Amino acid sequence: MLTIVQTNSLDPKCTGGTAWPTFTKPPCPTTTTKEPASPTQTCTQRICADYVNECGQWYGGCFLDPVCTGGTKWPSFTKPTCPPTTTAALKPRTTTSCDSTICADFVNECGLKYGGCFLDPKCTGGTAWPTFSKPPCPTTSRTTSTRKPVKTCSQSICADYVNECGRKYGGRFLGPKCTSGTAWPKFPKPPCPTTITTTECSTICAEYINECGQQFGQCL
């Protein structure tokens, strides 16, 4: 398909010819694919600089450690002006001593603060700040205990027996399930009087008490 686009060339009919002029095809732009930047570690170490002016007023602030931004320069903070004094009896200060103090507060990776206060290097004719040792992070080792809850067993059994003479005997004892056993304790049978003879069989009445204090059981 031929598409005719109007240009500034003169129509060949005007010049008595038929041939069209040739046009140079523009080159396509070259595309370059940039490689993704390698992930960098996030630096979160902050520095808090505290200054004190001649009037004892504190100023300064916290900022990101220049190590995180690839620099070395600390930001500058504006020193607050001292309020004017209205007492005429006060004489102007003639001392030339420098008493500007800087307090540097650092925080390590574990959130522990360290640093200290020192005389402004301008007072000593220097520029370097003192170095402070970073405290080590504490090593914590936690052990999880797997103690099982101890269940209190309070089930008691009341054993009531009747011998051949109709005399009751027995007693109450802790259920064998509480003591991890199965055997019932033995109760001595009371002797019958020598003047009474009977052919009756022994009867056992077992009475239990559950955790709510309700009795249950029957005589065998």
Helices and strands as residue ranges (DSSP letters): H 12-15, E 46-52, E 58-64, H 66-69, E 101-107, E 113-119, H 121-124, E 156-162, E 168-174, E 203-209, E 215-219
